[in-house]
Each structure stands twice: as structure tokens, then as C-alpha cells.
Amino acid sequence: MKREKKSTKIINTHLSVYIICVLLFTMIFVIDLFIPLGVAAGVPYIAVVLVSLWIPKRNFTIWVAFVSSVLTITGLFYSPVGGEMWKVLFNRVLALFAIWTTAMLTLQRKTIEEERFRAVQEAKQMLEETKILRGLIPICASCKKIRDDKGYWNQIEIYIEKHSDAHFSHGICKECQDKLYGDQDWYKRKK
């Protein structure tokens, strides 16, 4: 149920962004057709490029920058005459430069943010996977068993293996060897 609501919300958001982009394209292009050529009327397309970033797909932003460029160039041919031609061309080139610079810089920033988000998620996952024993651990003074949260007594090895990534291999220290086996020759020969 949550997944359906989330996907419906994403679809509605994407649809809203598409509609906003189309409306902005239309509005800016119509205004461009009524403004004399000397004005850099293509620069407002930067707003459409920025709105396109709400869609996670990179191709959409590139597509919006491309359409903005086509509309900027088309406006050059269909806008009312006005201004010196070098200024007209300079303003259109300036608009194209602004559109593509905005698209590339924002996509680069988006990439950096995605990498940072991935790094944070990996760090969270590593923290979740890392098992650390903390706090007071009740241990029997005699047999050294540990009492778990449910009140059961467990061997220390079992408890630690269950609550951490540690594993045990058993051996015998010199003091215990002497205490358990004393000076028995058969044990010393096994070494």
C-alpha cells in the first residue's frame, strides 16, 4: 500500500514537472516572439532547465536544455527585427551559453549529491552491520556464563559470537594445563 502511494506521488510529481516545463517553454517562446531581437530573450529558459532537475533522470535535463536551445535559435528567426545584428547574435549565443552552463553545472552538482547520498547510505549500512558490545554485561562470577536480555544464561563464547562478529578457537594456557594435567608425561608428549 505504501509503495503504491509512493509511486503514485512520484508519477504525479513527474507529471507536474512535465506540465510546468511545457508551460514555461510556451510562455517564454511566445514572449520571445514579441520582443525585438536585440534582447536576450532566451535567458529565461534557464528557469526551465532548473525545473527539470526535479526529475531524477539526467536525460530529461539534457533534453530540456536542447529544446531550450532550439527555441532560442528559432526565436532568432521569428522575433521582430530590432537592434544591431552583432548584438542580436551575441545575445542569442549568450543565452545558449547560459542554458548549457546551467544544465552542466547543475547536473554535476546533482552527481556529487548522489555520490554523497550513496556514501552516507553505505556508512549507515556498515554501522547497522557492525555489532559492538556495549554497556554492562551480567556475567556469573563462578562459571563465567553471560545472562542475555531474556534472562537465559549462555556460555561466554556463544553470547559473544551471537552479539558480534568474533569467533573463537580454543586452546589451553600454561597455568590451566599445569592445573588440569599436572606433570603427566602423556600430555607433554603430545606437544
ZIKACOR-V607488 format. One record per backbone hydrogen bond with DSSP energy under -0.5 kcal/mol. CO is the residue of the C=O (numbers start at 1). NH is the residue of the N-H. Records with the same first field share a line. If there is no record, write none. Layout:
# ZIKACOR-V607488
CO=NH  NH
This chain:
# ZIKACOR-V607488
1=5
2=6
3=7
4=8
5=9
6=10
7=11
8=12
9=13
10=14
11=15
12=16
13=17
14=18
15=19
16=20
17=21
18=22
19=23
20=24
21=25
22=26
23=27
24=28
25=29
26=30
27=31
28=32
29=33
30=34
31=34  35
33=80
36=39
39=41
40=43
42=45
43=46
44=47  48
45=49
46=50
47=51
48=52
49=53
50=53
51=54
52=55
54=56
57=60  61
58=62
59=63
60=64
61=65
62=66
63=67
64=68
65=69
66=70
67=71
68=72
69=73
70=74
71=75
72=76
73=77
74=77  78
75=79
80=37
84=88
85=89
86=90
87=91
88=92
89=93
90=94
91=95
92=96
93=97
94=98
95=99
96=100
97=101
98=102
99=103
100=104
101=105
102=106
103=107
104=108
105=109
106=110
107=111
108=112
109=113
110=114
111=115
112=116
113=117
114=118
115=119
116=120
117=121
118=122
119=123
120=124
121=125
122=126
123=127
124=128
125=129
126=130
130=132
136=138
138=147
140=144
145=140
146=148  154
148=151
152=148  154
154=146
155=159
156=160
157=161
158=162
159=163
160=164
173=177
174=178
175=179
176=180
177=181  182
178=182
181=184
184=188
185=189
186=190
187=191
188=191
